[in-house]
Amino acid sequence: MILGAVLAGGRASRFGSDKGAAWFEGRALIDHALAALARHCGGLVVVGREWPGVPSVPDRPTPDLGPLGGLAGALHHAQVIGAGRVLTLGCDTPLVPDALLADLAARDTPAFLEDLPVIGIWPASLSPRLDAFVATDPRRSVRGWAARCGAEALAAPPLPNINTPADLDRLG
């Protein structure tokens, strides 16, 4: 089974308010991400915060470690529930093409989008290695982790990424 994980534990300091709850086309950004993942995953979680109707998982080992802490939390949870892989998506990318997620979900080895590394597919078996990486790498970057675990960087067309209210206004 693939676990779909929405990484939503960031502080949204550039956005200035709760980015995941911001509305786009009639629903919250987190709900867009959940709907996109649901088409490819047997289970869903929101990582780094609570969200109604969906199980939540904390960042690992602590909050405020950026996307890598969210990925570590998701991989650990996947191992606990017996999911083999985790498909990750940030809460701030509401227009990810379905075909792109399908391509990631079809892969058995780790892969991520070169320009948006929070979007990726990760074997749950990498959880202990990621815990060790988070504990020892001061940068805690997804790209650094991807290089360490041999993940493939995939080219994709540019995708809108919501970081500020102006980004959301331009998109909507």
Residue, then its C-alpha position, 0 to 999 in steps of 0.5 A: m500500500i502507498l500512504g499519501a502524506v500531505l506535508a503541512g507542518g511549516r510556519a507559513s511565515r511568508f504567507g502570514s497566516d495558516k497557509g494550509a487552510a487558505w481557500f483556492e477554488g472553493r476549498a482549503l489548500i490541504d483538501h486539494a492535496l488530499a484529493a490529489l493523493a487519494r487517487h493514488c494511495g490506500g491511506l492518507v495522513v496530514v503531517g505536522r498538524e491536525w486536520p479534520g477527518v484525516p489522521s495526523v502524524p507529527d514531524r519527526p523527531t520534533p516540529d520545526l525541522g522543515p519538510l524533512g521532519g515531515l517526511a521522517g514522520a510520514l515514513h515512520h508512520a508508514q512503517v507502523i501501519g505496514a505501508g510500503r511507500v509514501l507519496t508526499l505532497g506539500c499543502d501549497t501545490p494545489l495544481v499537481p497533474d494527476a499523471l505526475l503523481a501516477d508516475l511517482a506512485a508507479r515507482d518502487t525506488p525513491a524519486f522526487l521532483e527536481d524543482l519541488p523536492v517535497i513531491g516524491i515517492w519514498p520507500a518506508s524502509l528508508s525510515p531508520r536511515l532518514d532518522a539518522f540523517v535528520a539527527t546528523d545533517p545540520r542543513r536537513s534538506v530534502r535534496g541532501w537526503a535524496a542524494r544520500c539515499g540515491a533518489e532519482a531527481l525527476a524533471a517536471p513542468p513548472l508547478p505553482n507553489i503558494n508561498t505568499p498571499a500574492d502567489l495565491d491571488r495570481l493563481g486564483 
